[in-house]
Amino acid sequence: FYSSSYSRKKLTRIQWLSLILLTMGCTVQRLQENDIGKVSLDVNIYLILILLQVLSSCFAGVYTEFLLKTQGRDTPVMVQNVFLYLDSIFCNLVPLTYNGQVFSFLSYQNLQPVLSFKVIYIIINQTCIGIVVSLFLRYLNSIL
């Protein structure tokens, strides 16, 4: 629905089938069997909030792909990555500033756990994954 309304492009039957199967798979994963063998789905506020988060994430992913393939077509991929990373830094600095901890995270005591080999490896790994994902979004079609 999101992709067809934003891109004004019709989805093929295989794309619709893949969306339906993905939705069904996510739904079945959430189902739980109780002792009697009946399938039950516990619906509470947390499930509704998770559903809201999932829908927002899906909408944001499709809309981001739409923007990258229409308006951001002429912008180099690495420039887009710089903007995304700067946005992430800004979004992390806002709560630190609000809590008055904007400079306390730079102390040696707080940086020591971050400077371990495992954490540096994870940071580099996630950075590489982010660059690869941006290249996938730029040059490959997921749903759009």
N, C-alpha and C positions, 0 to 999 in steps of 0.2 A: 504494500500500500504506500509506504513512505517513498520508496524508490520510484514507483510509477507516477506518483503525484509531483515529485520534484523534478524529475528528469524528463517528464512528458514522453516517456519511452515505454513501450509495451514489453512486459516480461514474457519470456517463452514458457511453455508448459513445464519444461524441466526446471526452470528457475522457480516457478510457483510451487512445483512439487518439492523442491529442495527446501523452500521456506516452510512449507507445511510439515515436512518431515522433521526439520530442525525444531519447530515449535512443539510438535508432538513429543519429540525426544526430551526436550526440556521439561515438558509437563509430566511425562512418565517418570523422569528422574525424581521429581518432587513427591510422587505418590509413595505411600508407605503401606505395607501390609501389616495388619494387626494379627492377633493370635487366632481369630476365627477364620482368617483367610479372606476377609473382605478388604477391599481396597478403600482406603480413606484418605482424604486430603484435609489436613488441618488448616483452616483459613483463620488467620488472626491478623492483627494490625501489622505484625512484622512481615508476614507474607505479602500483604498489600504494599508495604513500603519497598520490599525487595522487587516486586513486580513494577512499581513505579520507577525504581532505579534502573531496572533492565530495559524498560521501554524508553527511558530517557537516554540511556547509553546507545541503544539501537538507533534511535532517532538522530543522536549526535553523530554516530558513525556514518550513517547514510548521508546526512547533510554535509559532513566534512568531506566525504568523497565527492559529493556533488559540487561543492565549492572548489575543491582542488582540480576538478576536471573541467570546470567552466570558467570561473573568474580567476582562479589561480594558475591557469594553464601556462602563462608566460613567466611566472615567478620560479626561479631555480629551486630545486628540492632542498638544498642545504640552507637557503635563506628561510624557507618555510620551517625547517627544523630549528633554526636559531630563534625564530619567533615563538615556536611552541615551547622551547626550553626556557626562554625568558618569561613567557607567560606562567610556566610552572614555578619558576623561582619567585615571581611576583605573588602568585597565589599562596606560596608557603611563607613569604615574608609578612603578608597581611595579618594572619593570626599571631605570628610572633610579635609584631609591632603592637597589636591590640593587647596582648598579655604582658607587654613590657619586657620581653625576652629577646629583643632583636640582636643584642650584642652578646648575651650570655651563652648563646650556642657556639660562639667562636672561642670559648675558653678551652685550654688544654685538656681539662678534665672531661669536657663534653665531646671533644674531637678525638680523644684517644680511642674509644671503641670503633669510631668510623674509619680510622686509619689502619685497621688490621687488613691483612692480605685478603681474607675472605670477603670483606665488605667492599674493598677496592675492586676485586674481581667481579662481584655482583653488579657494581655500578658500571663498570666497563661493559659487561655483558648486556645489561639492560639498555645502555646507550646504543650499542650495536644493533640490538633488536629494534629499537625505536627508529634507527636509520633505515634498516631493512623494511620495516613496516611502511615507512613513508615512501620508499621506492615502490613497494607493492601497490600502495594506494595510487601512486602517480601513474604507473605504467600498466597495471593489470586491472581488470574489471572483476569486482566481487559480485555485485548484484546489478549495478548500474550499467 
